[in-house]
Amino acid sequence: MTHDPYDPEAAAKMAADRETQKLARQFFQKTYEHRYSYNFSWLGRPIIQYPQDVIALQEIIWRTRPGLIVETGVAHGGLTVFFASMLELLGGDGEVAGVDIEIRPHNRAAIEAHPLARRIRLIEGSSVDPKVTAQVAERAARKRPVMVVLDSNHSQAHVLAELQAYSPLVARGGYLVVMDTIVEWVDQRAFAERPWGRGDSPMSAVRQFLAVDDRFELDARIEEKLLITAAAGGYLLCVKD
Ligand SMILES: C[S@@+](CC[C@H](N)C(=O)[O-])C[C@H]1O[C@@H](n2cnc3c(N)ncnc32)[C@H](O)[C@@H]1O
């Protein structure tokens, strides 16, 4: 049973308050600089997220009850284990397909030794490699509905290719979440060594994707209430089969 005290009108009013928006954005910019998202763990594994987004993902999972959650970009496995823990709570036989171009041996060993490991399938390779997408599609054919969370290479071309490869797996009512869209907003010195940055980011990929796609739309209610989110503009709801 869900009791949700959330009041969409109050949240929309808060989101429209320019001063609140400005403070939220500043909080984000300052904490990003201090690598705030590296401070947390989930059931023993480092989870590189803002806690607000973890709450939002929990709400989506409880509401939409996915049978498969696809995560691109596993790193230490904290979000992977979070997804597995939610699927465990849902009952069923749901699983997580965690894709990473490089799963370091110590991370793999810790994820495989985790009490929730039986719900996790690790797939090593680039998330846009057809061999990898075929493995994910094969699992998606058996476990539905599918939810997708993109959190790997944050360049526009890569995220756009991921959106094209994984969006067909999500059916009406399901979510496709693009993390780290706020690469577009924060201090660009954070990405000096990275191939992505302002104008070449998950957010610019989402814009390009939504311009031609008619199956997904932004669920703005989620970011309205979060205010602080690394996935602004990235909570996409599938509205058409
Ligand atoms: C931001 S971390 C993921 C954080 C993780 N989702 C979490 O919440 O804790 C990004 C990961 O993406 C992986 N990655 C980079 N390029 C990739 C690619 N082409 N395909 C799959 N994974 C990739 C990196 O190896 C890294 O582990």
The ligand as an ORCA input file, in Angstrom:
! r2SCAN-3c Opt
* xyz 0 1
  C      29.711      7.453    -12.619
  S      30.354      5.849    -12.641
  C      28.905      4.908    -12.282
  C      28.400      5.092    -10.879
  C      27.366      4.074    -10.432
  N      26.229      4.020    -11.343
  C      26.870      4.402     -9.040
  O      25.768      4.963     -8.914
  O      27.580      4.137     -8.061
  C      30.626      5.591    -14.348
  C      31.051      4.183    -14.780
  O      30.815      4.096    -16.187
  C      31.764      3.212    -16.727
  N      31.864      3.441    -18.178
  C      32.556      4.396    -18.836
  N      32.400      4.256    -20.163
  C      31.572      3.203    -20.353
  C      31.031      2.563    -21.492
  N      31.329      2.961    -22.725
  N      30.196      1.515    -21.298
  C      29.895      1.072    -20.052
  N      30.402      1.637    -18.935
  C      31.228      2.676    -19.081
  C      33.042      3.521    -15.958
  O      33.917      2.406    -16.023
  C      32.498      3.812    -14.555
  O      32.578      2.659    -13.743
*
